[in-house]
Amino acid sequence: MTAVPAEIARFNRLAATWWDATGPMRPLHVINRLRLDYLQQLLATHFGSTRALAGLRVLDVGCGAGLLAEPLATLGAQVTAIDAAEKNIAAARLHAEASGVSVDYRVGELSSALAADSCFDLVTLLEVVEHVDDVPATIDAAARRVAPGGLLVASTIDRTAKSWLFGIVGAEYLFRVLPVGTHQWRRFVRPDEMQAAAQSAGLRRIDLRGMRYLPVLHRADWIRGTSVNYLAAFAR
Ligand SMILES: C[S@@+](CC[C@H](N)C(=O)[O-])C[C@H]1O[C@@H](n2cnc3c(N)ncnc32)[C@H](O)[C@@H]1O
């Protein structure tokens, strides 16, 4: 078990506003378009364009109320999505039902929510590891769900002076794009720490890129530097 009870309680309190694109989860809504485009391109390149997302088995770990899981299912993937915050899963189920989208939503963690032998073509672990207690164990557990030939895509925030300034002081106190207390700097994860955990579970890194969020414009784009937000892709 790697969930932090105080973090899960905080996410449960945000469940009702999760799908409000101008509410507390606005940054996730803004970066979602970027992530979806990226995943579609990555999958088309990795699996061949004929396979793209159709019929692909996807596991979204720490799915929140389904911002990523739902569009992936709409694009044709068979999506299983898990979250330790039960109110997030309740909100996700309600939203999917209203949208007529089928996602297998489950409450729990990697250690409890899935059958022992289930594995996936794509496992996503987006903006989650900076909220857990044991980062290597979480990445290891996610990596072990990747089927042979499959992918793990993970995103988080680097543990640097710049990420303290931009990710906490700027985002939470100055520009207020995130609720105060969203992030704790000591929980941020260095790209080499993520890579070491994925590598020890048998994956190799195939991409590493920085992501920039512009708070006043509420826009996001890919950048070269990874010293604040970043995303990495790994293959088995
Ligand atoms: C910042 S949100 C990211 C949501 C989603 N991945 C996204 O990027 O749109 C982090 C989510 O991870 C969930 N979470 C935290 N620790 C977890 C754990 N150990 N197992 C499953 N979910 C967890 C939280 O409840 C929360 O919904």
The ligand as a Tripos MOL2 file, in Angstrom:
@<TRIPOS>MOLECULE
LIG
   27    29     1     0     0
SMALL
NO_CHARGES

@<TRIPOS>ATOM
      1 C1         -3.1410   14.7950   -9.1260 C.3       1 LIG1
      2 S1         -4.3280   13.5340   -9.2840 S.3       1 LIG1
      3 C2         -4.0230   12.9970  -10.9460 C.3       1 LIG1
      4 C3         -5.2480   12.4150  -11.5930 C.3       1 LIG1
      5 C4         -5.0510   11.8890  -13.0220 C.3       1 LIG1
      6 N1         -4.0020   10.9070  -13.0880 N.3       1 LIG1
      7 C5         -4.7560   13.0120  -13.9880 C.2       1 LIG1
      8 O1         -3.5730   13.2880  -14.2120 O.co2     1 LIG1
      9 O2         -5.6910   13.6040  -14.5170 O.co2     1 LIG1
     10 C6         -3.6280   12.1700   -8.3470 C.3       1 LIG1
     11 C7         -4.6040   11.0210   -8.1750 C.3       1 LIG1
     12 O3         -3.9050    9.8760   -7.6930 O.3       1 LIG1
     13 C8         -4.7080    9.2040   -6.7380 C.3       1 LIG1
     14 N2         -3.8130    8.4070   -5.8960 N.ar      1 LIG1
     15 C9         -2.8880    8.8360   -5.0250 C.ar      1 LIG1
     16 N3         -2.2140    7.7980   -4.4840 N.ar      1 LIG1
     17 C10        -2.7340    6.6740   -5.0670 C.ar      1 LIG1
     18 C11        -2.4420    5.2860   -4.9400 C.ar      1 LIG1
     19 N4         -1.4670    4.8420   -4.1410 N.pl3     1 LIG1
     20 N5         -3.1710    4.4070   -5.6830 N.ar      1 LIG1
     21 C12        -4.1540    4.8550   -6.5130 C.ar      1 LIG1
     22 N6         -4.4730    6.1580   -6.6630 N.ar      1 LIG1
     23 C13        -3.7670    7.0560   -5.9530 C.ar      1 LIG1
     24 C14        -5.4290   10.3320   -6.0200 C.3       1 LIG1
     25 O4         -6.5860    9.9200   -5.3480 O.3       1 LIG1
     26 C15        -5.7210   11.2950   -7.1730 C.3       1 LIG1
     27 O5         -6.9560   11.0250   -7.7650 O.3       1 LIG1
@<TRIPOS>BOND
     1     1     2 1
     2     2     3 1
     3     2    10 1
     4     3     4 1
     5     4     5 1
     6     5     6 1
     7     5     7 1
     8     7     8 2
     9     7     9 1
    10    10    11 1
    11    11    12 1
    12    11    26 1
    13    12    13 1
    14    13    14 1
    15    13    24 1
    16    14    15 ar
    17    14    23 ar
    18    15    16 ar
    19    16    17 ar
    20    17    18 ar
    21    17    23 ar
    22    18    19 1
    23    18    20 ar
    24    20    21 ar
    25    21    22 ar
    26    22    23 ar
    27    24    25 1
    28    24    26 1
    29    26    27 1
@<TRIPOS>SUBSTRUCTURE
     1 LIG1         1 GROUP 0 **** ****
